[in-house]
Amino acid sequence: MVEKVFISPNRVRAYGNIINMKTGDDFTLVNSELTVTTDTVDGAEMTVFQFEVEGGISIALVSSASTCNVGDNVLLTATVLDDSAPVEAAEVTFKVGETVLGTDETDANGVATYTYAASTAGTFSFTAVYQDSTSPVVSVSVNHSYSLAFSQATYTASGGSATLECTLQENYAPKSGASITVTGSDGSVYNGITNSQGLAEITVSNITGTVTFTASYSNVTDTCTVTGQTYLFYDDCSSSSGLSNYSLLTLRGSPSPTLTFDSTNSCYVLANNASSSGGHSMMAIDSLAGENSYTMQFKTKPYNTTDNGGTGYAYKGSNGMYSIYYMYKTGTSDSGNITINQGSSDSAQTNIGSNHRDEWLTHIITVSNGKVTYVLKDSTDTALYTGSAFTPSKGIQSDTKPGITILWWNTSKVFVKDIIVEAL
């Protein structure tokens, strides 16, 4: 071990006398080389003689890990020896910095232990002390502890989309304001910010087949899978390329309607091209038999605020009127209200009001066992209208097969996007 002797400068004597001053200590000098330095002790300058001796008390300290996470336990093990022999029943004090953690008595092997519970991140210096002997410093780095988990291992997409819930904790407490990155096996990348509960809600879209998503933050990750339903048709209407891929959709009307791509709004424009009232535009699916089960979903928005027209789902009723539609009425008496009509006449109208007049609205039409249900939702996915199931009498334009149509009356246009047809 290394012995130090502190002596004031005016009392420095010969080397041998220094050794003699240690009379009574059980040690033997093993290295005659003497290191002489100066130091300040209690405000006084001292000469320090440092030399190596054999024998006497020594204490060593080791830790079970040099790095760990918050919440982990680190075992500190001290060994006390007297001239290489274990010292039993020695009270060892364990310290972090200058703070005493606790004490433990050595066993027959001279070993004492203390379990340190890492509660905060940082680098910590530990020592063990017995009488006048202090162990060399042992450093342990404590890292922040993160956990990241999806609320479900598997999700099912609806309309090609699914909202994933991912929770992040830091040191076993919710972490807010953190950016979670979610990467899909299809190459898609999404980001979400955690709220005060550590929860991030991330909506993924354009899901076909099964896609694996990996959420990551710092050094932690979690995965989930999202399975999309089988599409009979899908088009997000975000580019003009979708216009050439309408194997199921048919444009019809009186006169012939047109469908064009609007690059400014990243959607389609359906125009009926009628020169007077009574014209109608159709983007219909009329190749599905009435007994098939499927859902069509699409979004619409007025092309401007002056058109008087409707868009929705239509089956032809017995008297030639469309069974379901809703109107963007802009006349003086209607103040731009949205009106839904279910039935074969205007006698069963439901007024939604004008609050949602100029936002993207979602239409969901479900055909099951020959019956039809129509739902209208606002831009926050809140249902504005849910119609009761009914059996249509005819298809569009007297077709024998029912179809799904987007209508826009008179000389009007309508924005269209996110057209999805799924088999149930």
JODA-V825452 format. One record per residue. N is the residue number from 1. OMEGA is omega as a letter, one per 40 degrees, with the letter a starting at -180 (none if undefined). Layout:
N/OMEGA + N/OMEGA
//
This chain:
1/a + 2/a + 3/i + 4/i + 5/a + 6/a + 7/i + 8/a + 9/a + 10/i + 11/i + 12/i + 13/a + 14/a + 15/a + 16/i + 17/i + 18/i + 19/i + 20/i + 21/a + 22/a + 23/a + 24/i + 25/a + 26/i + 27/i + 28/i + 29/a + 30/a + 31/a + 32/i + 33/a + 34/i + 35/a + 36/i + 37/i + 38/i + 39/i + 40/a + 41/a + 42/i + 43/a + 44/i + 45/a + 46/i + 47/a + 48/i + 49/a + 50/a + 51/a + 52/i + 53/i + 54/i + 55/a + 56/a + 57/i + 58/i + 59/i + 60/a + 61/i + 62/i + 63/a + 64/i + 65/i + 66/i + 67/i + 68/i + 69/i + 70/a + 71/i + 72/i + 73/i + 74/i + 75/i + 76/a + 77/i + 78/i + 79/a + 80/i + 81/i + 82/a + 83/i + 84/i + 85/i + 86/i + 87/a + 88/i + 89/i + 90/i + 91/a + 92/i + 93/i + 94/a + 95/i + 96/a + 97/i + 98/a + 99/i + 100/i + 101/a + 102/a + 103/i + 104/i + 105/i + 106/i + 107/a + 108/i + 109/a + 110/a + 111/i + 112/a + 113/i + 114/i + 115/a + 116/i + 117/a + 118/a + 119/i + 120/a + 121/i + 122/i + 123/a + 124/a + 125/a + 126/i + 127/i + 128/a + 129/i + 130/a + 131/a + 132/a + 133/i + 134/a + 135/i + 136/a + 137/i + 138/a + 139/i + 140/i + 141/a + 142/a + 143/i + 144/i + 145/i + 146/i + 147/a + 148/a + 149/i + 150/i + 151/i + 152/i + 153/i + 154/i + 155/i + 156/a + 157/i + 158/a + 159/i + 160/a + 161/i + 162/i + 163/a + 164/i + 165/a + 166/a + 167/a + 168/i + 169/i + 170/a + 171/i + 172/i + 173/i + 174/i + 175/a + 176/i + 177/a + 178/i + 179/i + 180/i + 181/i + 182/a + 183/a + 184/i + 185/i + 186/i + 187/a + 188/i + 189/i + 190/i + 191/i + 192/a + 193/a + 194/i + 195/a + 196/i + 197/a + 198/a + 199/i + 200/i + 201/a + 202/a + 203/i + 204/a + 205/i + 206/a + 207/i + 208/a + 209/i + 210/a + 211/i + 212/i + 213/i + 214/i + 215/a + 216/i + 217/a + 218/a + 219/a + 220/i + 221/i + 222/a + 223/i + 224/i + 225/i + 226/a + 227/i + 228/i + 229/i + 230/a + 231/i + 232/i + 233/i + 234/i + 235/i + 236/i + 237/a + 238/i + 239/a + 240/a + 241/a + 242/a + 243/a + 244/a + 245/a + 246/i + 247/a + 248/a + 249/i + 250/i + 251/i + 252/i + 253/a + 254/e + 255/a + 256/i + 257/i + 258/i + 259/a + 260/i + 261/i + 262/a + 263/a + 264/a + 265/a + 266/i + 267/i + 268/i + 269/i + 270/a + 271/a + 272/i + 273/i + 274/i + 275/i + 276/a + 277/i + 278/i + 279/i + 280/i + 281/a + 282/i + 283/a + 284/i + 285/a + 286/i + 287/i + 288/i + 289/a + 290/a + 291/i + 292/i + 293/a + 294/i + 295/i + 296/i + 297/i + 298/a + 299/i + 300/i + 301/a + 302/i + 303/i + 304/a + 305/a + 306/a + 307/i + 308/a + 309/a + 310/i + 311/a + 312/a + 313/a + 314/i + 315/a + 316/a + 317/a + 318/a + 319/i + 320/i + 321/i + 322/a + 323/a + 324/i + 325/i + 326/a + 327/i + 328/a + 329/a + 330/i + 331/a + 332/a + 333/a + 334/i + 335/i + 336/a + 337/i + 338/a + 339/i + 340/i + 341/i + 342/a + 343/a + 344/i + 345/i + 346/a + 347/a + 348/a + 349/i + 350/a + 351/i + 352/a + 353/a + 354/a + 355/a + 356/a + 357/a + 358/i + 359/i + 360/i + 361/a + 362/i + 363/i + 364/a + 365/a + 366/i + 367/a + 368/i + 369/i + 370/i + 371/a + 372/i + 373/a + 374/i + 375/i + 376/i + 377/i + 378/a + 379/i + 380/i + 381/i + 382/a + 383/i + 384/a + 385/i + 386/a + 387/i + 388/a + 389/i + 390/i + 391/a + 392/a + 393/a + 394/i + 395/a + 396/i + 397/i + 398/i + 399/i + 400/i + 401/i + 402/i + 403/i + 404/a + 405/i + 406/a + 407/i + 408/a + 409/i + 410/a + 411/a + 412/i + 413/i + 414/i + 415/i + 416/i + 417/i + 418/i + 419/a + 420/i + 421/a + 422/i + 423/i + 424/none
//
